[in-house]
Amino acid sequence: MSVHPDLHQHYVRACQKLGQPENPFIAHVLQEADKNDKIRSTKGITLKIAGSNHLVPVQRVTDDDLQVLASVLCNTGFVTGLDLRCNVLTDAGAKHMATLLQENSTLRDLNLMFNDIGTSGAELIARALHRNETLVYLRMTGNKIGNKGGMFFASMLQINSTLEKLDLGDCDMGTQCLIAIATALTQNRSVKAINLNRPLLYSQEEETTVHVALMLKNNSSLVELHLCKHEMKNFGVERLCEALYENSSLRYLDLSCNKITCDGVKFLGELLKRNQTLEILDLSANRIEDDGAIYLSEALALDNRILQALSVVSNNISGKGLVALSDAMKTNMGLSYIYIWGNKFDEAACMAFSELIQTGRLKPNCTDVEPYEVDGHVHLAELSHGLKKHYYWTPSCGEVTNKDANASLAIAAVSEY
């Protein structure tokens, strides 16, 4: 393991050796890292080389830049995290990353979201993970790896036993690889969180949801599951609920941006009456309406004391349903986070949530609305809080100070399970 923090010196020498010009952004990050006292501790450091910093101009990382950086990091023992999101890496860069994954034995977190890695790059990275035994968290979000690229990750999940969190959201995956991934997770016991958001599905038969449900019946390690934009309807929700009666590990279920109506929520309401593990439920951007909100509120008021966070943002719920949810919170002390923006607020709903906030039952940083008064009438304004506030972005400087504003971070930290 390296003792002296001289990443920048190694980088300069590597640029000269490979005949590549220095990237000033990488050089700056490495110079700052050299000053970091954490290098000498056992925790290690994360190199944040994201190409989306709006505070300072950055030169985005290219494939050639990554070749130099990978050669520096191959034998570096104190770098445990690498954030390369929003750069211009392609399949050629993925080849250098695959080499790094095969040779480096300390890297635990790798963020490659929103680069230009395609199918062949996905194959290289997935194959490297066949032998890698240290990487715990990989984000491929937004790289258009397609169905074939997804199949390589499905194969990897049959072999790798170290990876705990895998994000393949917005990757243009198809039916075939989703079924393959679900099948692999039936046997895989290491993955605790997986994001399969926004696949490209051309069938209305919900085959992928059926296979995910079959997986949940057998999987006892998955804590967090994202199925946003899966064209899921009430049939699919019923299959998931049937599976979750037999599942005792899942704590975070994301069903946002689907086609779930009140009939589908009826199954979820019945599930919540008996389920003893689910802590976060995201139903944002469906169409559950008042009847669906009432099904949820009945389960939460009378039976469930496990759910901690609920999002019903943009669900065409009017005052009747929103008041029912607020009433449920008066008897259910376990539900701490609720997100309701984008529905139809009447005066009764505004008054109900204003009362919850003013009495202290609902903390201001645990919801996405804030009451204000005009001419004696109470209204609700939107706050930028939610379950996934920091999914696509994190502050450019400093750390996220208030994790409650992004409830998923505050509740279902995957590493705890």
C-alpha positions in Angstrom: 0.0 0.0 0.0 1.2 3.5 -0.8 2.3 5.5 2.2 3.1 8.9 0.8 0.3 10.8 -0.9 1.9 11.8 -4.2 -0.8 11.1 -6.7 -0.1 14.3 -8.6 3.6 13.4 -9.1 2.6 10.0 -10.3 0.1 11.5 -12.7 2.7 14.0 -14.2 5.1 11.1 -14.7 2.4 8.9 -16.2 1.4 11.7 -18.7 5.1 12.0 -19.8 5.5 8.2 -20.1 2.3 7.8 -22.2 2.9 11.0 -24.2 -0.4 12.5 -23.1 -1.1 16.1 -22.1 -2.2 16.8 -18.5 -5.8 17.3 -17.9 -5.8 20.4 -15.5 -9.0 19.2 -13.8 -7.6 15.8 -12.9 -4.3 17.4 -11.9 -6.2 19.8 -9.5 -8.2 17.0 -8.0 -5.1 14.9 -7.4 -3.3 17.9 -5.8 -6.2 18.4 -3.4 -6.2 14.7 -2.6 -2.5 14.8 -1.8 -3.3 17.2 1.0 -6.1 15.0 2.4 -5.3 13.5 5.8 -7.7 10.7 5.3 -5.2 9.1 2.9 -3.2 8.0 5.9 -6.3 6.5 7.6 -7.8 3.2 6.9 -10.9 4.7 5.3 -9.3 5.9 2.1 -10.6 8.7 -0.1 -12.9 9.2 -3.1 -11.6 11.1 -6.1 -14.5 13.4 -7.4 -13.7 14.0 -11.0 -17.3 14.6 -12.2 -17.6 16.6 -15.4 -20.7 18.5 -14.2 -19.3 21.1 -11.8 -21.1 24.3 -12.4 -19.0 26.3 -9.9 -15.7 26.0 -11.7 -14.9 25.3 -15.4 -13.7 21.7 -15.8 -12.1 19.9 -18.7 -14.1 16.7 -19.0 -12.3 13.4 -18.8 -11.6 11.7 -22.1 -10.6 8.1 -22.9 -7.0 9.1 -23.1 -7.2 10.9 -19.8 -8.6 7.8 -18.2 -5.8 5.7 -19.5 -3.3 7.9 -17.7 -5.4 8.0 -14.5 -5.9 4.2 -14.5 -2.2 3.6 -14.7 -1.7 5.9 -11.7 -4.5 4.2 -9.6 -3.6 0.5 -10.4 -1.1 0.4 -7.6 -2.6 3.0 -5.3 -4.0 1.6 -2.0 -5.8 4.6 -0.5 -8.2 5.5 -3.2 -11.5 3.6 -2.5 -13.9 5.7 -4.5 -13.9 7.1 -8.1 -16.6 9.5 -9.3 -16.3 10.0 -13.1 -19.9 10.9 -13.9 -20.9 13.3 -16.7 -17.7 13.0 -18.7 -17.1 11.9 -22.3 -15.9 8.3 -21.7 -16.7 5.8 -24.5 -16.1 2.1 -25.0 -12.4 2.8 -25.4 -12.4 4.3 -21.9 -14.3 1.3 -20.6 -11.3 -0.8 -21.7 -9.0 1.2 -19.4 -11.5 1.0 -16.6 -11.7 -2.8 -17.0 -7.9 -3.0 -16.6 -8.1 -0.9 -13.5 -10.8 -3.1 -12.0 -8.7 -6.2 -12.6 -5.5 -4.8 -11.2 -6.7 -2.5 -8.3 -7.6 -4.2 -5.1 -9.0 -1.3 -3.0 -11.6 0.5 -5.2 -15.0 0.0 -3.7 -17.2 2.7 -5.3 -17.3 3.5 -9.0 -19.6 6.1 -10.6 -19.7 6.1 -14.4 -23.2 7.6 -14.8 -23.9 9.7 -17.9 -20.9 8.9 -20.1 -21.0 7.4 -23.6 -20.3 3.8 -22.8 -22.1 1.3 -25.1 -22.5 -2.4 -25.4 -18.9 -3.4 -25.9 -17.8 -1.2 -23.0 -20.4 -2.8 -20.8 -19.0 -6.2 -21.8 -15.5 -5.2 -20.8 -16.5 -3.8 -17.4 -18.9 -6.7 -16.6 -16.2 -9.3 -17.5 -13.7 -7.5 -15.3 -16.1 -7.9 -12.4 -16.0 -11.7 -12.9 -12.7 -11.6 -11.1 -12.8 -8.4 -9.1 -13.4 -9.0 -5.4 -13.5 -5.5 -4.0 -16.0 -3.3 -5.9 -19.2 -2.9 -3.8 -21.0 -0.1 -5.7 -21.3 0.5 -9.5 -23.4 3.2 -11.2 -23.8 2.8 -15.0 -26.8 5.1 -15.0 -27.5 6.7 -18.4 -24.9 4.8 -20.4 -26.8 3.3 -23.4 -25.5 -0.2 -23.0 -28.7 -1.7 -24.5 -30.1 -5.2 -24.1 -26.9 -6.9 -25.0 -24.9 -4.8 -22.6 -27.4 -5.7 -19.9 -27.0 -9.4 -20.6 -23.3 -9.1 -19.8 -24.2 -7.7 -16.4 -26.7 -10.5 -15.9 -24.0 -13.0 -16.5 -21.7 -11.2 -14.1 -24.3 -11.4 -11.3 -24.1 -15.2 -11.6 -20.4 -15.1 -10.8 -19.5 -12.0 -8.8 -20.2 -12.3 -5.0 -18.9 -8.9 -3.9 -21.1 -6.3 -5.6 -23.8 -4.9 -3.3 -25.3 -2.0 -5.2 -25.8 -1.9 -9.0 -27.4 1.0 -10.8 -28.5 0.2 -14.4 -31.2 2.9 -14.7 -31.7 4.7 -18.0 -29.5 2.3 -19.8 -32.0 1.3 -22.6 -32.1 -2.3 -21.5 -34.8 -4.6 -22.9 -37.1 -7.4 -21.8 -34.5 -10.2 -22.4 -31.8 -8.8 -20.1 -34.3 -7.7 -17.4 -35.6 -11.3 -17.2 -31.9 -12.5 -17.2 -31.0 -10.1 -14.3 -34.1 -11.2 -12.3 -33.1 -14.9 -12.9 -29.5 -14.2 -11.7 -30.8 -12.4 -8.6 -32.8 -15.5 -7.7 -29.4 -17.1 -6.8 -27.2 -14.1 -6.1 -26.9 -13.4 -2.3 -24.6 -10.3 -2.3 -26.6 -7.6 -4.2 -28.6 -5.5 -1.8 -29.8 -2.7 -4.1 -30.5 -2.7 -7.8 -31.9 0.1 -10.1 -33.6 -1.1 -13.3 -35.4 2.2 -14.1 -36.7 3.1 -17.6 -36.1 0.0 -19.7 -37.3 -0.1 -23.3 -40.2 -2.5 -23.2 -42.4 -3.1 -26.2 -44.9 -5.6 -24.7 -47.9 -4.9 -22.6 -47.8 -8.4 -21.0 -45.6 -7.3 -18.0 -43.4 -10.4 -18.4 -40.5 -8.6 -16.7 -42.6 -7.7 -13.6 -43.7 -11.4 -13.4 -40.0 -12.5 -13.4 -39.1 -9.8 -10.8 -41.9 -11.1 -8.6 -40.6 -14.7 -8.9 -37.2 -13.5 -7.9 -38.5 -11.7 -4.8 -40.1 -14.9 -3.6 -36.7 -16.6 -3.5 -34.3 -13.7 -2.8 -33.5 -13.0 0.8 -30.8 -10.3 0.5 -32.3 -7.5 -1.7 -33.0 -4.4 0.3 -33.7 -1.8 -2.4 -35.5 -2.2 -5.7 -36.2 0.5 -8.3 -38.8 -0.3 -11.0 -39.5 3.2 -12.3 -41.0 3.6 -15.8 -41.7 -0.1 -16.3 -45.2 0.4 -17.9 -46.5 -1.5 -14.8 -50.2 -1.8 -14.4 -52.4 -3.3 -11.7 -51.7 -6.9 -12.8 -48.0 -6.4 -12.2 -48.5 -4.8 -8.8 -50.7 -7.8 -7.8 -47.8 -10.2 -8.8 -45.3 -8.1 -6.8 -47.5 -8.0 -3.7 -48.1 -11.8 -3.9 -44.3 -12.2 -3.9 -43.7 -9.8 -1.1 -45.9 -11.7 1.3 -43.1 -14.3 1.2 -40.2 -11.8 1.2 -38.7 -10.6 4.5 -35.7 -8.5 3.2 -37.0 -5.7 0.9 -37.2 -2.3 2.6 -37.3 0.2 -0.3 -39.7 -0.3 -3.2 -39.8 2.2 -6.0 -42.8 2.0 -8.4 -42.8 5.6 -9.5 -43.9 6.7 -13.1 -46.0 3.6 -13.9 -49.7 3.1 -14.7 -50.9 2.0 -11.3 -54.5 3.0 -10.4 -56.5 2.6 -7.2 -57.2 -1.0 -8.0 -53.5 -1.8 -7.9 -53.1 0.2 -4.7 -55.8 -2.0 -3.1 -53.2 -4.9 -3.3 -50.5 -2.6 -1.8 -52.9 -1.7 1.0 -53.5 -5.3 1.9 -49.7 -6.0 1.7 -49.0 -3.1 4.1 -51.4 -4.7 6.6 -49.2 -7.8 6.8 -45.7 -6.8 5.7 -43.2 -6.3 8.5 -40.2 -5.1 6.5 -41.1 -2.4 3.9 -39.9 1.0 5.1 -40.0 3.2 1.9 -42.7 3.1 -0.8 -42.5 5.4 -3.8 -45.7 5.7 -5.9 -44.9 9.1 -7.4 -46.4 9.8 -10.9 -49.0 7.1 -11.0 -52.8 7.6 -10.8 -54.0 6.3 -7.5 -56.5 9.1 -7.0 -58.6 9.5 -3.8 -59.7 5.8 -3.6 -56.0 4.7 -3.7 -55.0 7.2 -1.0 -57.8 6.0 1.2 -56.7 2.3 0.8 -53.2 3.4 1.9 -54.4 5.5 4.8 -56.6 2.7 6.1 -53.7 0.3 6.2 -51.4 2.9 7.7 -53.9 4.0 10.4 -55.0 0.6 11.6 -52.4 -2.0 10.9 -49.0 -0.9 9.6 -46.3 0.6 11.9 -43.3 -0.3 9.8 -43.5 2.1 6.8 -41.5 5.2 7.4 -41.7 7.1 4.1 -44.4 7.4 1.5 -44.4 9.4 -1.8 -47.7 9.9 -3.6 -46.5 12.9 -5.6 -48.5 13.7 -8.8 -51.3 11.1 -8.4 -54.4 13.1 -9.1 -55.4 13.0 -5.4 -57.8 15.6 -4.2 -58.6 17.0 -0.8 -60.5 13.9 0.3 -57.6 11.5 -0.2 -55.0 13.9 1.2 -57.0 14.5 4.4 -57.3 10.8 4.8 -53.5 10.4 4.6 -53.0 13.3 7.1 -55.5 11.6 9.5 -53.6 8.4 9.2 -50.4 10.2 10.4 -52.2 11.3 13.6 -52.6 7.7 14.7 -49.5 6.2 13.0 -46.4 7.5 14.6 -44.0 5.4 12.5 -44.7 7.2 9.2 -42.3 10.1 9.4 -41.8 11.2 5.7 -44.6 11.9 3.3 -44.4 13.6 -0.1 -47.6 14.9 -1.7 -46.8 17.7 -4.1 -48.5 17.7 -7.6 -51.9 16.7 -6.3 -55.1 18.8 -6.0 -54.9 20.8 -2.9 -58.2 22.2 -1.5 -58.4 24.2 1.7 -59.1 21.2 3.8 -55.9 19.4 2.6 -53.9 22.6 3.1 -55.2 23.0 6.6 -54.6 19.3 7.5 -51.0 19.3 6.5 -50.4 22.7 7.9 -51.7 21.4 11.3 -49.4 18.3 11.1 -46.4 20.6 10.5 -47.3 23.2 13.1 -48.0 20.6 15.9 -44.6 19.0 15.2 -46.1 15.7 14.0 -44.6 16.2 10.6 -41.1 17.9 10.5 -40.6 20.5 7.8 -37.6 18.7 6.3 -39.6 15.4 6.1 -42.1 16.6 3.5 -42.2 18.5 0.2 -44.7 21.2 1.2 -44.6 24.2 3.4 -47.7 26.2 4.6 -48.2 29.9 4.1 -51.1 32.2 4.6 -52.7 34.8 2.3 -55.8 36.8 3.3 -56.6 34.4 6.0 -56.4 31.3 3.8 -53.8 28.6 4.2 -51.9 27.4 1.1 -49.0 25.0 0.5 -45.8 25.8 -1.3 -43.4 23.2 -2.8 -40.1 22.3 -1.2 -37.3 20.5 -3.1 -37.4 17.5 -0.7 -38.1 13.9 -1.7 -37.1 10.3 -1.7 -34.5 10.8 -4.4 -33.4 14.4 -4.2 -29.8 13.5 -4.8 -30.2 10.7 -7.2 -29.0 12.6 -10.3 -27.0 15.3 -8.6 -25.1 16.1 -5.4 -23.8 19.5 -4.2 -20.8 20.6 -6.1 -19.0 21.7 -2.9 -19.2 20.1 0.5 -21.3 17.1 1.6 -25.1 16.6 1.8 -25.7 18.1 5.2 -29.4 17.2 5.6 -30.0 13.6 4.6 -33.7 14.0 5.7 -34.3 16.1 2.6 -33.6 12.9 0.7 -35.4 10.4 2.8 -34.0 7.3 1.1 -30.5 8.2 2.3 -31.7 8.8 5.8 -33.7 5.5 6.1 -32.5 2.7 3.9 -28.8 2.9 3.9 -28.0 -0.3 2.2 -24.7 -0.8 4.1 -26.6 -1.2 7.3 -28.3 -4.5 6.2 
